[in-house]
Amino acid sequence: MKRGVVPLIRVEGVPSEMSDEALIAACGAGANAALGALYDRHAPAVRRFLARLSGTDDRDLDDLVQATFEVVVGAAKKFDHRSTGRTWLLGIANNTARHHVRTEVRRRRLVEEATAGATRGESADPRSEAAQHQRAARLQEAILALPLKLREAFVLVYLEGLPGAEVARMLDAREGTIWKRLHEARAKLRVVLEGERS
């Protein structure tokens, strides 16, 4: 059985009344209940972000979400309020995903390529739900094939909807660099997806 990160004790009151920043400060002061409130509020978004960024399967996503919130406890003391609480949490999730990708990317790509090859071999009606699923899977593969810096910028700005300035601070890069990475990511994805249509 997996060890859970959500404590049984919750912050008193309605979590929606408390800001993320206040909850992070409380985590930094050792209030485990604040961690539970942050988890309740942001775990679905963190999970979605990690899935988009890392391409990890469902069974590993839970571990990555847990690892992200375990880092929150120690990192909360260093929260400097230069970004929103959500952006800060996604920054921690981004670092968690980086570590995971470094150790797992080769194995995962081999499995995905084998699966994609088998799927492409089937004759599917392009108007069917199966064809749409295949296209989504190819898009996910194309995103995962992007160099890490391009993938991070693409997922954070286009899929998570974070402002470019916040992403630049999160990734310790200039905002212009982020926009350049986004342009390169879109160009690479366009080449891959248009190549499949021809």
N, C-alpha and C positions, 0 to 999 in steps of 0.2 A: 504494500500500500504506500502511495506517495505521501511524503510529509507535506502538509499544507502550509501556506504562508499567511493565510487569513486567520487572525486570532479570533477567539470566541468572544472576547469583550469588544464592544463597539464604542465609538465616541458617543457621548450622550447628546441627544438632540438629533435633528435631521441633517444628514451629511450634506444635503443640497444647500443648506444655509451657510456652510463653511467654504471658504475659498480653498483652492488647491494649495496655494502658497501657505495658508495657515496650517493646513494638514501636513505639508512638508516640514514646516518649522517644528510642528509637534513631533513628527518622526525624528527630527534631529535632536530633540530633547528627550527622546526615549519613550514616547507614548506609542505603544504598540497598537492601541485602538485607532490611532490616526492612520497607521499603515493599512488597517482593515478597511477604513473608509476610502482611502485612496485606491485600494485594490477593487473595492466594489464599484467605484466610479469609473476607473480607467482600464481594468483588466480586459474587457472586450476590445477596446481600441488598441491596446498594446498587442493583444493576440492577433488582431487583424493586420496590424502593421508588421509584426514579425512574420506572419504568413506571406505577406506580399514581398517583403524584403528578402527573406531567406529561402522561401520555397519548401520549408520544412513540412513534413507530413504531420497529421493531427496528433499522433502520439508523442512526438517530440515538441510540439508547440506548447503544450502544458508545462513541460520542463523549462522551456525558454521564458515563458511568462513568469514562472516561479523564480527563475534565476534573476530576472529583471527586478522583481520586487524585493528580492534578498539584497540586491545592491542598493536599493533605495534607502534602506536603514542606515548604512554607513555614509552614503553620499548626501543625505539630507542636511548634514551639518555644513556642507560646502555650498549649498544652494545660494546663489548670489542675486536672485530676482532679476537677472538680465533677460530672462525669457519667461513665458508663462509656465505654469506647473505642467501642463500637458506636453509642451515642447520639451521641457526638462526630462519628463518621464520617457518620451520617445527617444531622446538622446541616449538615455541609459539602455533602452531596448535596442537602439542602433548598435551600441558597443557590444551588447550581449550577442546580437546577430552576427556582428563582425567576427567575434571569437568563434562562434559556432560554424560560420561559413568557412573560416580558415581550416577548421579541422574536418569538416564534413563534405565540402563542395565536390571533391573528385568522386567520392562514392555515390553521392546523390545524382550527379550528372550522368553517370553510367547507367543507373537504374532508370532515370527519366528518359534517356535516349533509347534504351531498350523498349520501354513502354510506348514511347511515341512512335517508334518504328513499327511496332506491332499494330498500333491504332491506325497508322497511315495505310497499312496493308489491307485494311478492311474496306470494302466498297460501301460508302455511306451516301445517302441522299443529301445533297448540300443544303436542302431546305429543312432537314430534320433537326431535332434537338441534339442528336449525336454530332452532327457537323458543327453546330454552335459550340458544343463542349470541346470538340477538338481544336477549334480556333482559339478558344480561351486558354486551352492547355498550351498551344503553340505560343501564344502571347506571353504566358507565364514563363515558358522556356526561354523566350527571347529576352525577357526582363532579367532572368537569372543569368543569362549568358553575357549581359553587359558587364564591363569592368566595375568593380565594387564602387568606386567613387561616382560613376555615372548612375549606377543602380540606386545608390543612397539618395542622390539628388532627385531622381525621377520619382521614387516611391514617396519621399517626404513631401515634395511639392505637389506633384500631380495626383497621387493616389490618396495621400493623407491630408492634402489641402493646407499645409503649413506655409506661412509667408516666407518668401525667399530670404529676407533679412534674418529671420529666426533660424532658418536652416543654415545660413552662413555662420552664424554664431555657434550653433550646435556642432557643426563640422569644423570649426576653427578655420574658415576660409573667407575670402572676400566675396561679397554678394555677386560681383561680376563673374567670379569663377563659378559660382553656383549656376548662373544663367548660361554660361558657356557649357557646363556639364549637361544641363537640361537640353540644350540645342543638340549636342553630340548624341545624347541618349535617344532623342526623338528621331534623329537621322538614322541611327543604327537600327532602331526598331522598324522604321519605315522600310528600310532595305530588306530586312528579313521578311516582313509581312507581305510586301509587294512581290518579293521573289517567289513566295509560295503560291500567289495567285496566277503567275505566268506559267 
